Amino acid sequence: MRVSGTVGRRLARAGVVAVAALVATTGAVAGGTPAFASGHGEGWYQVWGTNIAVRADTGEQCDLRPGPWNCPTVVTRVSAPQNVYVRCQNSTGQVVGGNPYWVWVNTYDGEFGWMASYYLTNASNRIDGVPDC
């Protein structure tokens, strides 16, 4: 059974944090390369930008329309060549660089939140195989 939305993201956090800790301590993702091919489902995706905000889940409006106005709290920042673990995506948030998608991510340091998909190395705006949030 697949649980979606806020409840699904919160249930998934424990498992993703454990995976992030394993990767960070064992180097399972060698050389900063994503563990999965770009654009093929949940997994580690490389960030190409610098100082990119990962924004806290601050309620219903943040979940419905992710972006700086609805998710003002920044929990951490990521920069290339870091990877983030993408769990799900939403296309109703603020458009960044022509890309309407925002992704729910977990970072190596155990933080989780929304970030603009525009800053991930992926060939298209929507990441194939990643479920909607």
C-alpha positions as CSV (number, residue, x, y, z in Angstrom):
1,M,0.0,0.0,0.0
2,R,1.3,3.4,-1.0
3,V,0.7,6.3,1.4
4,S,1.0,9.7,-0.2
5,G,1.0,13.3,0.9
6,T,2.3,14.7,4.2
7,V,1.6,11.4,6.0
8,G,3.5,9.4,3.4
9,R,6.5,11.8,3.5
10,R,6.6,11.7,7.3
11,L,6.5,7.9,7.4
12,A,9.2,7.7,4.8
13,R,11.6,10.0,6.7
14,A,12.9,7.4,9.1
15,G,13.9,5.0,6.3
16,V,15.5,7.8,4.3
17,V,17.4,9.2,7.2
18,A,18.8,5.7,7.8
19,V,19.8,5.4,4.2
20,A,21.4,8.8,4.2
21,A,23.4,7.9,7.3
22,L,24.6,4.7,5.7
23,V,25.6,6.5,2.5
24,A,27.4,9.2,4.4
25,T,29.4,6.8,6.5
26,T,30.1,4.0,4.0
27,G,30.6,6.1,0.8
28,A,27.9,3.9,-0.9
29,V,27.5,6.7,-3.5
30,A,31.1,7.0,-4.6
31,G,32.4,10.2,-6.0
32,G,29.2,12.1,-5.7
33,T,27.5,10.1,-8.5
34,P,23.8,9.4,-8.1
35,A,23.1,5.8,-7.2
36,F,20.3,5.6,-9.8
37,A,20.3,6.7,-13.4
38,S,19.0,10.3,-13.7
39,G,15.3,10.4,-14.3
40,H,14.4,6.9,-13.2
41,G,12.5,6.9,-9.9
42,E,13.2,7.7,-6.3
43,G,16.8,7.9,-5.5
44,W,19.9,10.1,-5.2
45,Y,20.1,13.0,-7.6
46,Q,23.0,15.4,-7.9
47,V,22.6,19.1,-7.3
48,W,24.2,21.4,-9.9
49,G,23.6,24.8,-8.2
50,T,25.2,26.5,-5.3
51,N,23.7,27.3,-1.9
52,I,20.2,25.9,-2.8
53,A,17.6,26.2,-0.1
54,V,15.9,23.1,1.3
55,R,12.7,24.4,2.8
56,A,10.8,23.0,5.8
57,D,7.3,21.5,5.5
58,T,5.4,24.3,7.2
59,G,1.8,23.2,6.6
60,E,-0.9,22.7,4.1
61,Q,-0.1,25.7,1.8
62,C,3.6,24.6,1.7
63,D,2.5,21.1,0.7
64,L,0.1,22.3,-1.9
65,R,2.3,25.1,-3.5
66,P,5.9,24.7,-2.4
67,G,8.1,27.8,-2.8
68,P,9.7,30.6,-0.7
69,W,6.4,32.3,0.1
70,N,4.6,29.2,1.4
71,C,7.6,27.5,2.8
72,P,9.7,30.3,4.3
73,T,11.8,28.3,6.7
74,V,15.1,27.1,5.3
75,V,16.3,23.9,7.1
76,T,19.6,23.6,5.2
77,R,21.4,24.5,2.0
78,V,23.0,22.2,-0.6
79,S,25.5,22.9,-3.3
80,A,27.1,20.9,-6.2
81,P,28.3,18.2,-6.2
82,Q,26.1,17.1,-3.3
83,N,23.3,14.6,-3.8
84,V,19.8,14.6,-2.3
85,Y,17.4,11.7,-2.0
86,V,14.2,12.5,-4.0
87,R,11.1,10.9,-2.6
88,C,8.2,12.6,-4.5
89,Q,7.5,15.7,-6.6
90,N,4.8,18.5,-6.9
91,S,4.1,20.6,-9.9
92,T,1.9,23.3,-8.3
93,G,4.6,25.4,-6.7
94,Q,6.6,28.4,-7.7
95,V,8.2,28.1,-11.1
96,V,12.0,28.3,-11.0
97,G,14.0,28.6,-14.2
98,G,11.0,27.5,-16.2
99,N,10.6,24.3,-14.1
100,P,7.3,24.1,-12.1
101,Y,8.4,21.0,-10.1
102,W,9.4,20.9,-6.5
103,V,10.8,17.8,-4.9
104,W,10.6,16.4,-1.4
105,V,14.2,15.5,-0.5
106,N,16.4,14.1,2.2
107,T,20.0,15.4,2.5
108,Y,23.1,13.5,3.6
109,D,23.0,15.4,6.9
110,G,19.5,14.0,7.7
111,E,17.5,17.2,6.9
112,F,14.4,16.9,4.7
113,G,12.2,19.4,3.0
114,W,11.2,20.9,-0.4
115,M,13.6,22.2,-3.0
116,A,13.2,23.4,-6.6
117,S,13.7,20.5,-9.0
118,Y,15.3,23.0,-11.4
119,Y,18.6,22.6,-9.4
120,L,18.8,18.8,-9.9
121,T,20.8,17.2,-12.7
122,N,17.9,15.7,-14.7
123,A,17.1,15.8,-18.4
124,S,13.5,17.0,-17.9
125,N,11.4,19.0,-15.5
126,R,9.4,16.0,-14.2
127,I,11.5,13.1,-12.9
128,D,10.1,9.9,-14.5
129,G,9.1,7.3,-12.0
130,V,9.0,9.7,-9.0
131,P,5.5,9.8,-7.5
132,D,3.5,12.9,-6.9
133,C,3.4,14.1,-3.4
